[in-house]
Amino acid sequence: MANFKGSQSSCEMKGFLSFLIIWMISRKNMTGAEITSELERRKGSRPSPGTIYPALKDLKTKKLVDVDVKKRYVLTKLGHKELEIQLDIFFNTFSDVDEMKSCCGR
């Protein structure tokens, strides 16, 4: 998602990778390997470490995630705020997602 008005510009990303990562971490603290496995489950192919770890490093640099003593990524207070902003943008952008799903027989 691009830098939208109201956003901290923390989730500038290629595609939805960073958005999806902070969403998953908001649900459960995860290691990099767990994030990779979950993304594989969702999209059907395993993302490379060269895709996942730079995104995680960027999120950490932007103070949206941190790493706990068990080396799991956790969402920071700023990360929770950014996720709320990005969820609003997502739902405003795809407000007709139910209609989109029904048109394709899903």
C-alpha positions as CSV (number, residue, x, y, z in Angstrom):
1,M,0.0,0.0,0.0
2,A,1.3,3.4,-0.7
3,N,1.6,6.3,1.6
4,F,-2.0,7.4,2.3
5,K,-3.2,10.5,4.1
6,G,-3.4,9.8,7.8
7,S,-0.8,7.0,7.7
8,Q,2.6,7.2,9.3
9,S,3.8,6.0,5.9
10,S,5.1,3.0,7.9
11,C,3.5,0.4,5.7
12,E,4.8,1.5,2.3
13,M,5.3,-1.8,0.6
14,K,5.5,-3.8,-2.5
15,G,2.1,-5.5,-2.6
16,F,0.5,-6.4,0.7
17,L,3.5,-8.2,2.3
18,S,4.1,-5.8,5.1
19,F,0.4,-5.3,5.7
20,L,-0.1,-9.1,5.8
21,I,2.9,-9.6,8.2
22,I,1.7,-7.0,10.7
23,W,-1.8,-8.5,10.5
24,M,-0.5,-12.0,11.2
25,I,1.7,-10.8,14.1
26,S,-1.2,-8.9,15.6
27,R,-3.0,-12.2,15.9
28,K,-0.1,-14.2,17.3
29,N,3.6,-13.5,18.0
30,M,5.6,-15.4,15.4
31,T,9.2,-16.3,14.4
32,G,10.4,-15.6,10.9
33,A,10.0,-19.3,10.1
34,E,6.4,-19.3,11.3
35,I,5.6,-16.2,9.2
36,T,7.1,-17.9,6.2
37,S,5.1,-21.1,6.8
38,E,1.9,-19.1,7.2
39,L,2.5,-17.1,4.0
40,E,3.1,-20.4,2.2
41,R,-0.1,-21.8,3.5
42,R,-2.0,-18.7,2.4
43,K,-0.5,-18.3,-1.1
44,G,0.6,-21.8,-2.0
45,S,4.2,-21.2,-2.5
46,R,7.0,-20.6,0.0
47,P,8.4,-17.1,0.1
48,S,12.2,-16.9,0.2
49,P,14.1,-15.6,3.2
50,G,15.3,-12.8,0.9
51,T,11.6,-11.7,0.7
52,I,10.6,-12.1,4.3
53,Y,13.5,-10.9,6.3
54,P,14.0,-7.5,4.6
55,A,10.3,-6.8,5.1
56,L,10.7,-7.7,8.8
57,K,13.8,-5.6,9.1
58,D,12.0,-2.6,7.6
59,L,9.1,-3.1,10.0
60,K,11.5,-3.2,12.9
61,T,13.4,-0.1,11.7
62,K,10.0,1.7,11.5
63,K,9.3,0.5,15.1
64,L,6.2,-1.4,14.1
65,V,7.5,-4.7,15.3
66,D,10.0,-5.8,17.9
67,V,11.6,-9.2,18.7
68,D,11.0,-10.9,22.1
69,V,13.4,-13.2,24.0
70,K,12.0,-16.2,22.1
71,K,12.9,-14.5,18.8
72,R,9.3,-14.0,17.9
73,Y,8.1,-10.9,16.2
74,V,5.7,-8.8,18.2
75,L,3.6,-5.8,17.2
76,T,4.5,-2.6,19.0
77,K,2.1,0.0,20.2
78,L,2.9,2.0,17.0
79,G,2.5,-1.2,15.0
80,H,-1.1,-1.6,16.4
81,K,-1.9,2.0,15.5
82,E,-0.5,1.6,11.9
83,L,-2.4,-1.7,11.5
84,E,-5.7,0.1,12.4
85,I,-4.9,2.8,9.8
86,Q,-4.0,0.2,7.1
87,L,-7.1,-1.9,7.9
88,D,-9.3,1.2,7.4
89,I,-7.6,1.9,4.0
90,F,-7.9,-1.8,3.0
91,F,-11.6,-1.9,3.8
92,N,-12.4,1.4,2.2
93,T,-10.5,0.3,-0.9
94,F,-12.1,-3.1,-1.0
95,S,-15.5,-2.2,0.4
96,D,-17.2,-4.4,-2.2
97,V,-15.1,-7.5,-1.4
98,D,-18.3,-9.6,-0.9
99,E,-19.6,-8.6,-4.3
100,M,-16.1,-9.4,-5.8
101,K,-16.2,-12.9,-4.3
102,S,-19.7,-13.7,-5.5
103,C,-19.0,-12.6,-9.1
104,C,-16.3,-15.3,-9.4
105,G,-18.4,-18.1,-7.8
106,R,-16.4,-18.1,-4.6
